[in-house]
Amino acid sequence: MFCNIREQIPVDKAVLTGQPFCMDQFRSMFSAHRIPGVTMDKLVSHFKTESEGPSPTHITVLCKGRVFKMEVIDQDGEPLTPAELKIQLEGVKQQCENVCEGPHISVLTAGNRTQWAKVC
């Protein structure tokens, strides 16, 4: 399985002191997003370790204002190779070649967050 899921990332340490950082912070960095709220946003994390169950196996790719879901983990639970990722990304690019610009995610994210929360 992917090394992050197995909790095998080397412990990150402060450069000056060598003190280890809390590795739990990665839960907020991987497979996480914010949902806008009227008074406060909500952080949602789908990250799980191998012992906690399955994690997402895809990433979101934006191209010409369009959103694509791209699998990055194969059926055996291994990350795609750089060559395989390149093929996937070239497929996304090819799908966007002869289409007009989409609405872009900034239609929502650049606006007032409270209004965005009410729309969602």
Stockholm file with secondary structure:
# STOCKHOLM 1.0

chainA/1-120         MFCNIREQIPVDKAVLTGQPFCMDQFRSMFSAHRIPGVTMDKLVSHFKTESEGPSPTHITVLCKGRVFKMEVIDQDGEPLTPAELKIQLEGVKQQCENVCEGPHISVLTAGNRTQWAKVC
#=GR chainA/1-120 SS CCTTTTTCSCCCBCTTTCCBCCGGGGGGTSSEEEECCSSSCEEEECCCCGGGCCCCCEEEEEETTEEEEEECBCTTSCBCCHHHHHHHHHHHHHHHTTSCCCCCTHHHHTSCHHHHHHHC
#=GC SS_cons         CCTTTTTCSCCCBCTTTCCBCCGGGGGGTSSEEEECCSSSCEEEECCCCGGGCCCCCEEEEEETTEEEEEECBCTTSCBCCHHHHHHHHHHHHHHHTTSCCCCCTHHHHTSCHHHHHHHC
//
